């Protein structure tokens, strides 16, 4: 691939995103404008930006890496996201929009009457999203290194564009860029997928994992279950539900996004299996997907694919940056400041989070593992309490406290205790048990 072509296309993408950020900034007056785009997002932009939160480094590059190792089971991560979106579409997206809040952590104050629990939940969610953000930066770094772009300044410049336009334009800039980026990404990868299967039909590829199934438990329970449940906890998804024009818009957009993500997940899975089938040797710190696409294409096509992949990473990264700054700003006191000062401080938080993620990305390598570990704690600690906010009329504070405590303890203990049963399910059982116990204790206190 000609590096000059790639750099020119990448520069064009960066300038385009920056222009959108500046345009969006003109309409920002309050933190509601900055974090929720005025709660006026319609079905199609909402559907596309929901897809953009997930069609990133994890789903594209990470899934291809996993499929290279375990065959067609690599699609489990995409299936987990599909189930999560389906859960949102079943009524949870509508419920979230109806709460009229800004962060999921606010539920612990509005429903459980505890500002302390709200801050604890927000801290857990922020730590999780920071981990996911680091996963996206790692994906970008591996991807650019796989292309031979090993200069640190080029990678840092790319990441700086993402930080700056997100910092300037907030959620509106994120949604506007997501719409164009996701349409470009989907169209390009569908075309490349059709081109590839003409040469290498599904029936010709190896359908068996490269390693024995029994040696890979993490590849089956965690990638399917955790993305599914995390969709209820995840601030960047909830933020979009909060920003929907109506509850019906939130539901319909989630349903459409579920279908698109599942169908799109077939593409990186196919390319991962194809790389295995072709016997490609994948060097450390490089991407399976980039390697196999370089094998079957060249020139301008490879340059366009390269930019599309970076656009996919951007579309997830900017969402996470905006969501992290939303949690930190809204749950830790900035909502008490004047609108102008709160917006300026929110932008500063976005900048700081982006820089920290860049530094941490140089310490890690495996994309899917980073994402799965990032999902685990909030699912263990918070999913049950948030779930009951959406389905129960009575939500006792004690039930949330005991559930969060049981979930965190189970999360910590099962890191050191080996069990034949998947630890993710055991953590959920512990959290549900804690909620039930807290509910029962609260009922006893009420009835004397």
C-alpha angles and dihedrals in degrees: 000000000000107000091208091059091049095048092048092050092045091050089050091052091049095049091046091052092047092052090052090050092053091047092050092048091064090067097047115107104141139026086256088062092044099047104026106027089238091298089273103117115137131214102271100044089043092051092049095046090049088054089047092058089062106027093080141101093313099050097039109029097022094048092050090050091051094046089052088058103037106019122226092353085080088086091071092092091056090046090053091054090047091054090048092053090045089054090052090049092050090072108292095097089054091048092050092050090048093056089070093213134132104224133028089234088066088073088074089061100037096043105023097033094228124123089184092058089047092056092045092050091047092051091051091048092048092051089049095049091047088057091050090047090052087052090057092049090049088051091052092048094048090046095052092044089052088057090053093254094131096150109118092211092061093051092046091049090052092051091046090060090054093050096045100050092043090048092050103041106029122199095338091059090046093052094045093051091043092057094056096037096050093048089051093046096048095045094048096046093046089054092047091046092054090047091051099046091052087063098033112027120201091249091062096055129090110260097188125092115255090232131041112275094229091061093056110056093147090062093062113036103027100046091047102039104037100051087046095055096034090065088076093049100037112110097205091057093042090048089061092049088051089051095052117116092233140358090255091054091053092051097047094045091052092050093051092045090053092059094044094050093049093049092044091050089067090068102062089038090056092048092050091053090044091055088052091047092051091050094237116177109224116207122218116276092018132108127252092210095052091047095052094043089050087053095056102032141029146179120024093358092059091046091052091048090049093053091044090055092051089047088054091052090047092051091058097037097053090050091053093047091052092046094049093050089046092056094045094045100042101036099043104050111282090112086071093061130083115280094247095049092043092054092049092049091046089056090050090052091051090052093049094048091050093052093047091050090052092053094046093049090072090063099058140053118176109081102194093044090053090050095046093049089048091054096048104073099047091045091051095044107030113020096082095049093047091044091057091048087064099045108027131073094205118050111178117206090224091057091056092046094051093042093051091046093050091046094051093045092049090047091053098043096046090055087070103028120074116215133177088229120076108267093218090065092045090053090052092048089052092050093048090047090051092050092050092048092048091048091051093048091049091050090051091051091049094052094044 
